[in-house]
């Protein structure tokens, strides 16, 4: 893995990173990496690969399928 050094970080930004690291129970380094990952976005996944992996997971779970109606209900219940 590569290593970088960031110089002249504004104090306010440093404190925010430190606060978020504590809240997320991560080191400052891991929190900075998480921030970079969010800012730069995840790698693009090919749809065929994504669907194939989802199929494998579905089969491992015994062929679980969720209907549109169930999905809508889960969303509503999750917002309470």
DRENTIDREN-995566 format. One record per residue: y, x, z of N, C-alpha, C in turn. Coordinates in pm, whole numbers, padded with zeros to 5 digits, always signed. Layout:
REM DRENTIDREN-995566
YXZYXZYXZ/...
//
This chain:
REM DRENTIDREN-995566
-00118+00083+00000+00000+00000+00000+00124+00088+00000/+00225+00037-00062+00352+00109-00070+00432+00091+00059/+00525+00180+00082+00613+00174+00197+00757+00179+00149/+00843+00095+00209+00985+00100+00176+01064+00111+00306/+01184+00163+00294+01277+00172+00405+01402+00095+00364/+01449+00010+00451+01571-00067+00423+01680-00016+00516/+01788+00032+00458+01898+00088+00536+02016-00008+00539/+02099+00009+00640+02224-00064+00653+02205-00215+00656/+02103-00260+00729+02079-00404+00745+02187-00459+00838/+02258-00562+00795+02360-00620+00882+02297-00668+01014/+02368-00648+01122+02316-00681+01255+02271-00826+01264/+02349-00917+01209+02315-01060+01215+02182-01087+01143/+02163-01026+01028+02039-01043+00953+01921-00984+01030/+01942-00869+01090+01839-00804+01171+01797-00895+01287/+01894-00954+01355+01865-01042+01468+01790-01167+01423/+01828-01221+01307+01757-01338+01254+01612-01303+01223/+01590-01187+01162+01454-01143+01131+01373-01124+01260/+01435-01064+01359+01370-01041+01487+01334-01174+01554/+01428-01268+01552+01404-01401+01612+01289-01473+01541/+01291-01470+01407+01186-01537+01330+01050-01471+01353/+01049-01338+01364+00924-01267+01389+00865-01310+01523/+00948-01321+01624+00900-01365+01756+00849-01509+01748/+00924-01595+01683+00885-01735+01672+00752-01750+01597/+00732-01669+01494+00610-01676+01414+00498-01584+01464/+00525-01517+01577+00427-01426+01637+00381-01319+01538/+00482-01258+01472+00454-01150+01376+00537-01029+01414/+00495-00916+01363+00577-00795+01378+00698-00810+01286/+00798-00728+01309+00916-00729+01221+00874-00697+01078/+00785-00601+01064+00738-00562+00931+00670-00679+00860/+00578-00746+00930+00504-00858+00869+00599-00974+00837/+00700-00996+00922+00797-01103+00896+00880-01070+00772/+00918-00942+00758+00994-00900+00639+00911-00920+00512/+00782-00888+00520+00693-00908+00405+00682-01057+00373/+00668-01140+00475+00658-01285+00452+00786-01337+00386/+00901-01288+00429+01029-01329+00369+01035-01286+00222/+00993-01164+00194+00992-01117+00056+00897-01200-00031/+00780-01232+00023+00685-01315-00052+00744-01451-00084/+00811-01513+00014+00874-01644-00010+00985-01633-00113/+01067-01529-00101+01182-01513-00190+01140-01482-00334/+01036-01403-00349+00993-01362-00482+00891-01458-00543/+00839-01548-00462+00744-01646-00512+00604-01591-00523/+00511-01680-00523+00370-01641-00535+00339-01610-00680/+00231-01536-00698+00187-01506-00834+00141-01633-00903/+00162-01640-01032+00121-01755-01110-00031-01756-01121/-00089-01872-01095-00233-01889-01105-00263-01968-01231/-00361-01922-01306-00400-01994-01428-00462-02127-01387/-00421-02237-01452-00473-02370-01416-00626-02378-01418/-00689-02317-01517-00835-02323-01527-00900-02256-01406/-00845-02142-01365-00898-02071-01250-00880-02152-01123/-00760-02212-01107-00730-02294-00991-00827-02411-00981/-00848-02481-01093-00938-02597-01093-01082-02556-01066/-01123-02441-01118-01259-02393-01093-01278-02363-00944/-01179-02298-00882-01188-02267-00739-01186-02394-00656/-01106-02492-00697-01101-02619-00625-01236-02690-00635/-01300-02682-00751-01432-02742-00769-01536-02680-00678/-01530-02548-00664-01624-02478-00575-01604-02524-00431/-01479-02534-00389-01450-02579-00251-01497-02723-00232/-01469-02808-00329-01509-02949-00320-01661-02960-00305/-01736-02883-00384-01882-02887-00375-01931-02836-00240/-01864-02731-00190-01901-02676-00060-01881-02779+00051/-01783-02867+00032-01754-02972+00131-01836-03097+00107/-01926-03093+00012-02013-03208-00012-01956-03307-00112/-01874-03260-00203-01820-03348-00307-01715-03445-00256/-01629-03401-00167-01526-03486-00110-01419-03518-00215/-01388-03645-00230-01282-03688-00322-01186-03777-00246/-01059-03765-00275-00957-03846-00211-00892-03931-00320/-00885-04062-00295-00824-04151-00392-00672-04147-00379/-00603-04197-00480-00455-04203-00474-00410-04286-00355/-00481-04395-00329-00446-04483-00218-00460-04410-00084/-00570-04336-00068-00591-04259+00055-00485-04149+00070/-00453-04084-00039-00353-03978-00036-00218-04033+00008/-00179-04149-00045-00053-04213-00006-00054-04246+00143/-00167-04296+00192-00178-04329+00335-00167-04203+00421/-00234-04096+00380-00227-03969+00455-00082-03920+00463/-00011-03931+00352+00129-03886+00351+00213-03968+00448/+00195-04101+00444+00270-04187+00535+00239-04154+00680/+00112-04140+00711+00071-04113+00850+00118-03976+00896/+00124-03881+00806+00167-03747+00842+00313-03736+00873/+00390-03834+00830+00536-03831+00852+00579-03901+00981/+00484-03952+01053+00520-04023+01178+00543-03926+01290/
//
